[in-house]
Amino acid sequence: MVTFKGPGYAADAVIERHTGKYRLTQTSHGLVAVLNDLHKGRDSGPDWSLLIDISAALLCFISFTGLGLIFFLKMRRTPGLFIAVSGTILTLAIYYGLCRKPTLFKGVW
């Protein structure tokens, strides 16, 4: 069996050596699956993964640079830090409220 994979695409080829016959199965997903695979770097190769990592590092650098600039601008310091802390609290509340499973009564029932 030979398998070919790409973002939103998969193909399996089964080859019988002694007869020369083959069977090909192709699976093609939609645009959303392609975008999801590209976003996660799944089946897209090492070059795409490197591009994702470079983009993430660049966005972190830009974010930390902006946060650092807030400390030097006296008029923007308090509102900027308030928004940064509020956004962090809101993000954590959404994560713990929607994504995490409650484990308070685990093993009690």
QUIQUI-V598567 format. One record per pair of residues at least 4 apart in sequence whose ideal C-beta (glycine too) atoms are under 7 Angstrom apart, sorted by sequence separation. I is the first residue (numbers start at 1). GAP is how many residues later the second one is. D is the distance in Angstrom with one decimal. If there is no record, write none. Layout:
i=I gap=GAP d=D
i=I gap=GAP d=D
//
This chain:
i=5 gap=4 d=7.0
i=29 gap=4 d=3.3
i=31 gap=4 d=6.3
i=32 gap=4 d=6.2
i=33 gap=4 d=6.2
i=34 gap=4 d=6.3
i=35 gap=4 d=6.1
i=36 gap=4 d=6.4
i=44 gap=4 d=3.9
i=46 gap=4 d=6.2
i=47 gap=4 d=6.6
i=48 gap=4 d=6.5
i=49 gap=4 d=6.4
i=50 gap=4 d=6.3
i=51 gap=4 d=6.3
i=52 gap=4 d=6.4
i=53 gap=4 d=6.4
i=54 gap=4 d=6.2
i=55 gap=4 d=6.3
i=56 gap=4 d=6.4
i=57 gap=4 d=6.3
i=58 gap=4 d=6.4
i=59 gap=4 d=6.3
i=60 gap=4 d=6.3
i=61 gap=4 d=6.1
i=62 gap=4 d=6.4
i=63 gap=4 d=6.4
i=64 gap=4 d=6.2
i=65 gap=4 d=6.5
i=66 gap=4 d=6.9
i=69 gap=4 d=6.4
i=73 gap=4 d=6.3
i=76 gap=4 d=4.9
i=77 gap=4 d=6.2
i=78 gap=4 d=6.2
i=79 gap=4 d=6.3
i=80 gap=4 d=6.3
i=81 gap=4 d=6.1
i=82 gap=4 d=6.1
i=83 gap=4 d=6.1
i=84 gap=4 d=6.5
i=85 gap=4 d=6.3
i=86 gap=4 d=6.1
i=87 gap=4 d=6.2
i=88 gap=4 d=6.4
i=89 gap=4 d=6.2
i=90 gap=4 d=6.4
i=91 gap=4 d=6.3
i=92 gap=4 d=6.1
i=93 gap=4 d=5.6
i=94 gap=4 d=5.7
i=95 gap=4 d=5.1
i=96 gap=4 d=5.1
i=105 gap=4 d=6.3
i=5 gap=5 d=5.1
i=16 gap=5 d=4.9
i=29 gap=5 d=6.8
i=37 gap=5 d=4.5
i=95 gap=5 d=6.8
i=37 gap=6 d=5.9
i=38 gap=6 d=6.0
i=70 gap=6 d=5.8
i=71 gap=6 d=6.3
i=4 gap=7 d=4.4
i=15 gap=7 d=4.6
i=37 gap=7 d=6.5
i=41 gap=7 d=5.9
i=70 gap=7 d=5.8
i=14 gap=8 d=6.5
i=41 gap=8 d=4.6
i=3 gap=9 d=5.3
i=13 gap=9 d=5.8
i=14 gap=9 d=4.7
i=38 gap=10 d=7.0
i=70 gap=10 d=3.9
i=1 gap=11 d=6.1
i=2 gap=11 d=4.5
i=13 gap=11 d=5.1
i=41 gap=11 d=5.2
i=70 gap=11 d=6.5
i=1 gap=13 d=5.3
i=2 gap=13 d=6.9
i=11 gap=13 d=6.5
i=12 gap=13 d=4.7
i=11 gap=14 d=6.9
i=11 gap=15 d=4.8
i=10 gap=17 d=4.5
i=67 gap=17 d=6.6
i=9 gap=19 d=5.4
i=8 gap=20 d=6.8
i=8 gap=21 d=4.4
i=8 gap=25 d=4.4
i=8 gap=26 d=3.3
i=7 gap=27 d=4.9
i=8 gap=29 d=5.5
i=7 gap=30 d=3.8
i=7 gap=31 d=5.1
i=7 gap=36 d=5.9
i=6 gap=37 d=5.5
i=7 gap=37 d=5.2
i=5 gap=38 d=4.2
//
